[in-house]
Amino acid sequence: MASGSYRNGTPKTTKPDRSTSSTYTTPKPTAKSRVAAGGGANVRRSSAVPLIAKDDAGVPGRVRVAVRLRPQNSEELVADADFADCVELQSELKRLKLRKNNWESETYEFDEVLTESASQKRVYEVVAKPVVESVLEGYNGTVMAYGQTGTGKTFTLGKLGEDNIAARGIMVRAMEDILSDTSPTIDSVSVSYFQLYMETIQDLLCPGNDNIAIVEDPKSGDVSIPAATVVEIRDQRSFLELLRIGEAHRFAANTKLNTESSRSHAILMVHVKRSIKGRHDGEEGFPVENGQASSLVKSFRPPIVRKSKLVIVDLAGSERIDKSGSEGHTLEEAKSINLSLTALGKCINALAENSAHVPFRDSKLTRLLRDSFGGTARTSLVVTIGPSPRHRGETSSTIMFGQRAMKVENMVKLKEEFDYKSLCRRLDVELDKLFSENERLQKDFEDEIERVKAEAQNRISEVERKYMISLENERLKYQQDYMDSIKKLEEKWMINQQISNNERFWVGNHEGFMDGGEASVPSTSDSMNDDKQLVKTENLLRQSSEDEVSSLKSQVAQWKRLEAAANAEIVKLNKKLESEAHQKEKLEEEINILKNRLLQLSFEADETRRSLDRGGSGKAFSGFDTFMSQARSSQIRDSANGQKASIAKLFEQVGLQKILSLLESEDADVRIHAVKVVANLAAEEANQEKIVEAGGLSSLLILLRSSEDETIRRVAAGAIANLAMNETNQELVMVQDGISLLSMTAADAEDPQTLRMVAGAIANLCGNGNNTGRSLLIEDGALPWIVKNANNEASPIRRHIELALCHLAQHEVNAKDMINEGALWELVRISRDCSREDIRMLAHKTLTASPKFQAELRRLRIEC
């Protein structure tokens, strides 16, 4: 067990009032609290740069060092009453003088010099706030305090400020800024708090978790403490409670130099994970070509997540044994502290001298701080010193440590990656929706088939029933009629037979009655004719009945054929359903392929854009002065060629009309991808005519007019600039009010890249106009904007505007308007001060060739 006590815990030593020795006054921060200082690696050189430079990813960033002077405590007020302070601060000049004696002193320069009256708020703003802002932007950051024991390191970093909020330290203020700038719904903030005591790492949030191992990534070399307790932070109150718990378990002891001296190095790690994509990806469909059925193709862009880490290190104070009076276990603690600080000093010396070997593995402290010194983090160091001349040696050693640390260069890098897990979850949800919808549609289709089959069966049964009833009724009717007719015929035949017999009887017995017999023959013939007519009528009725029966049989046959046709249709529909199910599987496979292809294309486009931004400024589109033909790096050419090949392949497979239709999508990300593809296609002269014929120019102008997205407007302006290289397209841009739209886009633009795109487009359009009348650019009101941006700070924008002015000035009819709008003065400036000789010579030639310009210059007595 250490001889020192747990801070704020039990057992503990009696703590005297520290208000005199540790509390700083809090004056109102001056207007110069954020003034930049310190830019070089030399010890005594100053420059106007902020404490934490806003370096881009992959750009060196020097360790920034501030020095803070502790006010005199009650003991020093008595003991050093007859002696002058050994330190003199010149905060305005960022200088510190260390007196050797009454006549000589040494002067040192730092990035910031904080007097004993500097408030905690000012210390945070100049030392830690720039690092916190960088962490919120996705960079790793480190804030560290170094100095002799008792000079205020723990007060500067870990003061909770429970009684006086103005006394809050860097840890509390940093967490306030982080929580206020993050969203608890989409971002996460977590902390781990541990101490390095006697070369062992112990968890301050879980005291039983001691002797924690350090884990290094064999590929990247990153150092992590996976076994340490990690707590997610939702509000400031929970964070303060964790700091109280950690401080209660930190080792402290009472020495001659400090009544509550820290005996361990405390390290607070804050992990920040931020999602920079604030909206969900949408979806847009377009039909598949080559006669295949159309399907909904979904385009998903994975959200981008930035992971960063803020490390706040409260180092234990260096001390001399003869002054601190340490003995026993406290002496062993002091030896361990001094050994780890010595190892840290060796590493900083090696980094400052660009040594081939840096002994990071000599101590666990240096292994933990490997990323902070010479790594990828933005690092800010505050060295604390005391005013007492009795500790001049320790003060000098602390100052020299800070001076050497100012020479260390870090390669800061942005920690950004795609959140593929979130994308996978969203894709799973979408697939579940698609499967559910497909199952619902399939069930509805099957229900419809069953309904049609049941309806057809019912109709067939009803028709068969009606047919059988009708057939039976007709049969009974005709049978009854037939029997009645037979009965009548039999009766008539019997009557005729009786008459015939009677006639034969009368003929045989009464021959004398010949005349009477002859008279009866015609009557018998008439009766026979009537019988024949009845038989004929009966035959006709019978034939009609047979025809009716045949008609009913044909109807039955027809209904059977309808039933067979219905069954065939049902079979056909079942086959069609199976075919559509198979086709759906194929389309789902194509959807997955297209998703992967679009994601790969988006990733390649982002990689190419970053390569272009690093390889050459102002060379993003070939529609301006140059494109990839002027690229200096073969890596950029290979990347651009690969992107063009991917875009050309997508162009061949999808078709120009479908790509242009995506420009009208309701989803912003789909429009961004589509306009990027169109812009890259427009960079090829062979595609420009096709794009214009398909209405691509009109769609791009509509995007400029209606879209509020800065990225869409920037890329659309670049695509118009590419198309405007063709003279025919220039006239189309003019006719469709393109100049006014470009001017409005430039006026509303906040991104310099957008201004560069607009300037390139106007530069390509400036040569177009009426040879016998004013330029259409002037008629559309673009000249004031051109004059306003002719001296833009960005060289690519300024070069395009200067070329545009020179081309407009070549037409004498434009001279009067240019003089009235002040363009003449810009032409004179260009002819004198332009960095490019060809533009300077063109401006000079234009001024000397224009009679109106020459007359105006003579009137103003200006020599060209």
C-alpha positions, 0 to 999 in steps of 0.5 A, a space after each residue: 500500500 502506498 504511503 500516500 493517501 487516496 485523494 478525496 477518499 479514505 484513509 486521507 491526511 488532513 488537508 490545509 486550506 489551499 485557497 492561497 496556494 492553488 486558487 487563481 484570480 479570474 479577471 475578465 478575458 482580454 480581447 487578445 485571449 485568442 491571439 495566435 502565437 508561435 509558428 516555428 520549431 526554433 526556441 526563440 522565434 515567434 510567428 502569428 499562428 493560432 495555438 492549434 493550427 487548422 491543418 488539413 489531414 496529412 499535414 504536419 502540425 507542431 506541438 503548441 506550448 503555453 506557459 502558466 505562472 502560479 501566483 505566490 502562496 502564503 509560504 513564498 510571500 513570507 520566505 521570498 519577501 526580500 527576493 525578486 521573482 525569478 520569472 518575468 512575463 511579457 504576455 503581449 510579446 509571448 515572452 518569458 524572462 528567467 533571471 540568472 541574477 540581478 543583472 542577467 536573464 534569459 528570454 524564451 518565447 512560447 505560443 502563449 504566456 499566461 500570467 498569474 492573473 489569467 483566468 481558468 476560462 482564458 487558459 481553456 480558450 488558448 490551450 484546450 478549446 482549439 484541440 476540442 474543436 479539432 476533436 469534434 471535427 474528427 481529429 485526435 487531440 491531446 492536452 497535457 500539463 507538465 511542471 514541478 510539483 505544486 505549480 498547479 497542473 491538477 488545478 489547471 486540468 482537473 478542477 471541478 469548480 463545485 463551489 466556484 464555476 469560474 474555477 472549472 478546469 480544462 476537463 470539465 470545460 472540454 466536456 461541456 463543449 463536446 456535449 453541447 456540439 453533439 447529438 445524443 441521438 446520432 452521436 456518442 461520447 464515452 470516457 475512460 479514466 485511469 492512472 499510471 502508478 509505479 509503472 502499472 495502469 489502474 482504472 480510476 472508475 473501477 479500483 479492482 481493475 488494476 495492472 491493465 495491459 497496453 495493446 498496440 495495433 501491429 498494422 497502424 501502431 495505435 495504442 489502446 487500453 481495451 480493459 479499461 472501463 468505458 462509460 457513455 456520457 449523456 449529460 454533464 452531471 454524470 461526467 462530474 460524478 465520474 471525475 469525483 469517483 476517479 479523483 477519490 481513487 487517485 494516489 496523493 501524498 503530503 510533501 514539503 512542496 505540496 500538501 496534496 501532491 499527485 503520486 500518479 499520472 492521471 489520463 482521461 480519454 474521451 472517445 467521440 463518434 459523430 455521424 456527419 450524414 444528417 439525412 437518410 438515403 432515398 431510392 429512385 428507380 429506372 427501367 432496365 434496357 434490352 427488353 427486360 421488365 423495369 424494376 426499382 433500383 435502389 441507390 444507398 450511400 453509407 453514412 460517414 462516421 468520424 471517430 476521434 479521441 481526446 486525451 487529457 493528461 495530468 502528469 505527476 510533478 517532477 521533484 527533487 528529493 532533497 526539497 520534497 523530503 520524500 522517504 520510504 514508499 513516497 521516495 519510491 513513488 518519486 523515483 518512478 515519477 521521475 523515471 517516467 518523466 525522464 523517458 518522456 523527455 528523451 522521446 521529445 528530445 529524439 523527436 525534436 532532433 529528428 532522431 532515427 530511433 525514438 525510445 517510446 518503449 522505455 516507459 508505459 507513459 511514453 507508450 501511452 503518449 506515442 500518438 500525442 508526440 510525433 503521431 497523428 494527434 493535435 497536441 497542446 502542452 501547458 507547462 506550469 512554473 512557480 515564481 520562487 527563486 528558490 526553485 529556479 533550477 526546476 523552473 529552468 528545467 520545465 521551461 527547457 522541456 517546453 522549448 524542446 516540445 515546440 520542435 516536435 511535429 505531428 502528422 495530424 490525420 482525419 479519422 473518418 470511415 463509412 458506417 457500413 453496419 448502419 447501412 446494412 441495417 437499413 438495407 435489411 429493413 428495406 429487404 424485409 419491406 420488399 419481401 413483405 410486399 412481394 409476399 402480399 402481392 403474391 398472396 393477392 394474386 393467388 387469391 385473385 386466381 382462386 376467385 376467378 376459378 371459383 367464379 368460372 366454376 359457379 358460372 359453368 355449374 349454373 349454365 349446366 343446371 339451366 341447360 339440363 332444366 331447359 332440355 328436360 322441359 323441351 323434351 317433355 313438351 315435345 314428347 307430349 305434343 308428339 303423343 297428342 299428335 299420334 293419338 289424333 292421327 290414330 283417331 282420324 285413321 280409325 274414322 277414315 278406316 271405318 268410312 272406307 269399310 262403309 264405302 266398300 260395303 255400300 259399293 258391294 251391296 248397292 250397285 244401283 247407287 253408283 252416282 252416290 258412290 262417285 259423289 263420296 270419292 272426292 270427300 274421301 280424297 279431301 280427308 286423305 289430303 288433310 291427313 297428309 297435311 297433318 303428318 307433314 306438320 308433325 314432321 316439321 314440328 319434330 324437325 324443329 324440336 330436333 333442331 332446338 335439341 341440337 342448338 342446346 347441345 351446341 351451347 353445352 359444347 360451347 360452355 365446355 369449350 369456355 371452361 377448357 379455355 378458362 382452365 388453359 388461362 389459369 394454367 397460363 397465369 400460373 406459368 406467368 406467375 412462376 416466370 415473374 417469380 424467376 424474373 424477380 429473383 434475377 432482378 434482385 440479383 441485378 439490384 444487388 450488383 447495381 448497389 455494389 457498383 454505385 457504392 464503388 463508383 461513389 467511393 472511387 469518386 470521393 477518393 479521386 476528388 481527394 487526390 485531385 485536391 491534394 495533387 493540384 488546386 483548381 483542376 477538378 473539371 476539364 471545362 475550364 483552362 485544364 483538366 487531367 491533361 495538366 495533372 502532375 501525378 501519375 497516381 491522379 491520372 490513374 485514379 481519374 482514368 479508373 473513375 472515367 472507365 467506371 462512369 463510361 461503363 455505367 453510361 453504357 449499361 444504364 443509358 443517358 436518358 435514365 441518368 438525366 432522369 435521376 437529376 429530377 429525383 426527390 432524394 438529394 443524394 441521388 441528385 448529387 450522384 447523378 449530377 456528378 456522373 453528368 459532369 464527368 461525362 460532360 468532360 469528354 467532348 464526344 459526350 457533350 452533343 449527346 448530353 445537350 440533345 438529351 436535354 441535359 443542359 436544360 436539366 443542369 440549368 433547372 438544378 441551378 435555379 431550384 436546388 439549395 444544395 451547395 454541392 449540387 450547384 457547384 457540380 452543376 456549374 462545373 458541368 455547364 462550364 464543360 459544356 460551354 466550351 462548345 460555341 453552339 452550347 454557349 448560345 444555348 446557355 445564353 438563350 436559357 438565361 444561364 448567365 443570370 443563374 450563374 451570377 445568382 449561384 455565385 452570389 449565394 455561394 459560400 464554398 470557394 469551389 463553387 465560385 471557381 466553377 462559376 468563374 470557369 463557366 463565365 470564362 468559357 462564355 465570355 467570348 460569345 456575344 454579338 459582333 455588332 452589339 453588346 456582349 450577352 454577358 453584359 446584357 444579362 448583368 454579369 459584368 458587376 459580378 465579374 468586376 467584383 471578383 476580379 481580384 479574388 483571393 483564390 488564384 483559380 477564380 482570379 485567373 478565370 475572371 481575368 481572362 473573362 475581362 480580357 476577352 470582353 475588352 477585345 470587343 470595342 462595343 463593350 468598352 463603354 459599359 466596362 468603363 462605367 462598371 469600373 472594369 477598366 481599372 481591373 484591366 490596368 491592374 491585370 496588365 501590371 500585377 497579374 502573376 501569369 505573363 500570358 494574361 498580363 500581355 493579353 490585358 496590355 494588348 487589349 488596352 492599347 488596341 481600344 481607342 475608347 480605353 486609350 481616350 479614358 486613360 489619357 483623360 485620367 492621365 494614366 499610362 498603360 
